[in-house]
Structure formats: structure tokens, C-alpha cells
Amino acid sequence: MEPFDLRGQVAVVTGSTKGIGKAIAAGFCRAGAKVVVSSRKADACEAVTAELNRDHARDGGEAVSIPCHAGQLDQLETLVARTLDRWGKITTCVPNAAANPYHGGLAGIPDSAFDKIMETNVRATFWLCRLVLPHMVERGEGSIVIIASIAGLKGSPDLGAYAMSKVAGHQLARNLAVEYGPHGIRVNAIAPGLIRTDFAKALWTDPERLEAVSNRLPLRRIGDPAEVAGAALFLASPAASYVTGQVLNVCGGSAVV
């Protein structure tokens, strides 16, 4: 098998109707995988699914829409069940859905915002992993790629709770790698830096702020969602068959300055 060939794989990607999640879903389809496009809004899922099937059918990939609110356990259960009904297996899982309803110091965060961040970014990720792992154990193989953040490696004056939630993803990857490695399952995380998504839109649409931030990065630019998708493709592919328990920083070098 080619090292980056995903033919025969079935991937569930949450939060995959825009930004990093959409880029990952597209990259997986391009590599030949069957991909579940999932987010809260059914119409967005259908639109992205149609786009992927139009653009990547010739590559052997296929997409299906299964809307899901990642913060609701019953909807995650339905997501997994419908995927298994459709394709009979889940070989790859990418918990990507995330939330950050608050910017500011930790002293001022409302309990409701803190709970939302932890429920979506930590508990929902854990729930999804817990739901797919038994099926991977049964097959004796599988890969989970948790989308975390470079924010989990540093202190932040206005992203403290978000950073706390994302570093939890780093540790979840390490712990699950230890627990499930004997079953042939690999678990890794990706820590994106500043990427051209809606999350950072206020920055990259302001030329002065964008230049100031870019000049602090070794590569002198912010990233593109496709560059995170490339890392996810690597971690999900046979090329990474001996990689587990790692946090891969995709950050233009911001982790080292």
C-alpha cells in the first residue's frame, strides 16, 4: 500500500463543514477514504458532502452527511451507529469540533462559558473516542487524530480556558495511546498555530495585526487549513504506522519562539 493511501478507510470528522475540519475531510477524500461530514447544521453538512463527492469521486473517496451536535452524547451515539450502518467500520476518527465563547482573563469568565468550553472541547472529544474505540479494538486497528491547539503549550492573557481545554486533548492522546496501543490503535494530536479560519478572522483580516503576528513567526506567515489537513493525513495513513502518543505542532514555528 502507498504510504499516504487511505483507500479502504472510513473516517469520522466532526466540525467538518468549514475551516480545518473541512480541509481534513477533503484531504481524506482525495486520498480515497470514505468520510463522514458532520456538524450541527444539516444544510451545511449536505453542501460540503456534495462538494466533496463532486470533486473527489475520481480519487475513490466518498462523503456522507451525518449531522451531529458534538456536545450531545445521544447525537454522538447516533453518529457512530449511522456510520457503522453505512460502511460497517470506523478506522479513523478526528474529533475536531470545538468552541470558544469567551476571550479574556480567567478571573472574568462566566461559569456558563467555562462549562461550554470544557463540555465541547474536552468531554465531547472523550465521549467520541470512547464510542469508537470498542469497534477499533474489535478490528485490531485504528487511528484517532485529536485536533488540539498550540494554545495548550503556552500561557495566554485571553485564551486561558480554551488553552486548558486543548491541553487536555494532548494528554488524552497520550493516555489513549498507552491504553490502546496493545490493540493496534494509534492515537495522536495535532496542535495548530494561527490558521486562516473563522476563529482567527479578526486577526488575518486586519493587515497591520496580521503583519505584526506574522513577523514573530519563524515562517513569517500564518497557516492554511490545508496545511493542518496534511498533518492529519500523515497521522491517519500507513506512513505514520509507528507514530502514537504524539502531539504534532503545525504552527509555523511558534512553539519554539
BELKA-V248038 format. One record per residue. SS is DSSP state (@ for helix, = for strand, . for the rest). PHI is phi in radians with two decimals (NA if undefined). BURIAL is + if it has 24 or more other C-alpha atoms within 12 Angstrom, else -. Layout:
BEGIN
ss=<SS	SS>
phi=<PHI	PHI>
burial=<BURIAL	BURIAL>
END
This chain:
BEGIN
ss=<.	.	.	.	.	.	.	.	.	=	=	=	=	=	.	.	.	.	@	@	@	@	@	@	@	@	@	@	@	@	.	.	.	=	=	=	=	=	.	.	.	@	@	@	@	@	@	@	@	@	@	@	@	@	@	@	@	@	@	.	.	=	=	=	=	.	.	.	.	.	.	.	@	@	@	@	@	@	@	@	@	@	@	@	@	@	@	.	.	.	.	=	=	=	.	.	.	.	.	.	.	.	.	=	.	@	@	@	.	.	@	@	@	@	@	@	@	@	@	@	@	@	@	@	@	@	@	@	@	@	@	@	@	@	@	@	@	@	@	.	.	=	=	=	=	=	=	.	.	@	@	@	@	.	.	.	.	.	=	@	@	@	@	@	@	@	@	@	@	@	@	@	@	@	@	@	@	@	@	@	@	@	@	.	=	=	=	=	=	=	=	=	.	.	=	.	.	@	@	@	@	@	@	@	.	.	@	@	@	@	@	@	@	@	.	.	.	.	.	.	.	.	=	.	@	@	@	@	@	@	@	@	@	@	@	@	.	@	@	@	.	.	.	.	.	.	=	=	=	=	.	.	.	@	@	@	.>
phi=<NA	-1.12	-1.09	-1.98	-1.56	-1.86	-1.05	1.63	-1.64	-2.12	-2.04	-1.81	-2.17	-1.47	1.03	-1.88	-1.76	-2.82	0.99	-1.09	-1.07	-1.10	-1.09	-1.17	-1.02	-1.14	-1.11	-1.16	-1.05	-1.06	-1.51	1.75	-1.43	-1.50	-2.23	-1.64	-1.58	-2.52	-2.79	-1.20	-1.68	-1.09	-1.14	-1.16	-1.08	-1.12	-1.13	-1.20	-1.04	-1.07	-1.10	-1.17	-1.15	-1.19	-1.51	-2.18	-1.04	-1.16	-1.52	1.64	-1.38	-2.63	-2.09	-2.36	-1.68	-2.35	-1.05	-2.85	-1.51	-1.10	-1.51	-1.96	-1.04	-1.12	-1.28	-1.14	-1.06	-1.16	-0.99	-1.17	-1.10	-1.20	-1.12	-1.14	-1.10	-1.34	-2.15	1.38	-2.87	-2.30	-1.75	-2.43	-2.32	-2.15	-1.26	-2.06	-1.01	-2.65	-2.48	-2.63	-1.43	-2.47	-2.13	2.60	-1.15	-1.09	-1.11	-1.81	-1.29	-1.19	-1.01	-1.11	-1.23	-1.06	-1.10	-1.07	-1.09	-1.22	-1.14	-1.40	-1.51	-1.93	-1.14	-1.13	-1.10	-1.09	-1.00	-1.10	-1.05	-1.11	-1.34	-1.51	-1.05	-1.02	-1.26	-1.20	-1.05	-1.06	-1.52	1.32	-2.84	2.76	-2.47	-2.04	-2.15	-1.50	-1.52	-1.79	-2.94	-1.10	-1.06	-1.28	-1.87	-2.40	-1.35	-2.55	-1.28	-2.39	-2.23	-1.04	-1.18	-1.05	-1.09	-1.04	-1.18	-1.35	-1.19	-1.09	-1.12	-1.05	-1.23	-1.06	-1.07	-1.13	-1.18	-1.16	-1.07	-1.20	-1.23	-1.93	-0.97	-1.06	-1.68	1.44	-1.87	-1.82	-2.34	-2.37	-2.30	-2.02	-1.99	-1.21	-1.57	-1.30	-2.12	-1.31	-2.23	-1.06	-1.00	-1.88	-1.06	-1.07	-1.43	-1.36	-1.60	-1.86	-0.95	-1.20	-1.12	-1.08	-1.12	-1.10	-1.19	-1.05	-1.19	-1.55	-1.65	-0.95	-1.51	1.05	-2.86	-1.50	-1.64	-1.99	-0.92	-1.09	-1.31	-1.29	-1.05	-1.08	-1.17	-1.13	-1.04	-1.00	-1.18	-1.50	-1.67	-1.04	-1.08	-1.88	-1.10	-2.02	-2.02	-2.68	1.29	-1.86	-2.01	-1.65	-1.40	-2.04	-2.47	1.13	1.62	-1.13	-1.22	-1.96	-2.17>
burial=<-	-	-	+	+	+	+	+	+	+	+	+	+	+	+	+	+	+	+	+	+	+	+	+	+	+	+	+	+	+	+	+	+	+	+	+	+	+	+	+	-	-	-	-	+	+	+	+	+	-	+	+	+	-	-	+	-	-	-	+	+	+	+	+	+	+	+	+	+	+	+	-	-	-	+	+	+	-	+	+	+	-	+	+	-	-	-	-	+	+	+	+	+	+	+	+	+	+	+	+	-	+	-	-	-	-	-	-	-	-	-	-	+	+	-	+	+	+	+	+	+	+	+	+	+	+	+	+	+	+	+	+	+	-	+	+	+	-	-	-	+	+	+	+	+	+	+	+	+	+	+	+	+	-	-	-	-	-	+	+	+	+	+	+	+	+	+	+	+	+	+	+	+	+	-	+	+	-	-	+	+	-	-	+	+	+	+	+	+	+	+	+	+	+	+	+	+	-	+	+	-	-	-	+	-	-	-	-	-	+	-	-	+	+	-	-	-	-	-	-	+	+	+	+	+	+	+	+	+	+	+	+	+	+	+	+	+	+	-	+	-	-	+	+	+	+	+	+	+	+	+	+	+	+	+	-	->
END
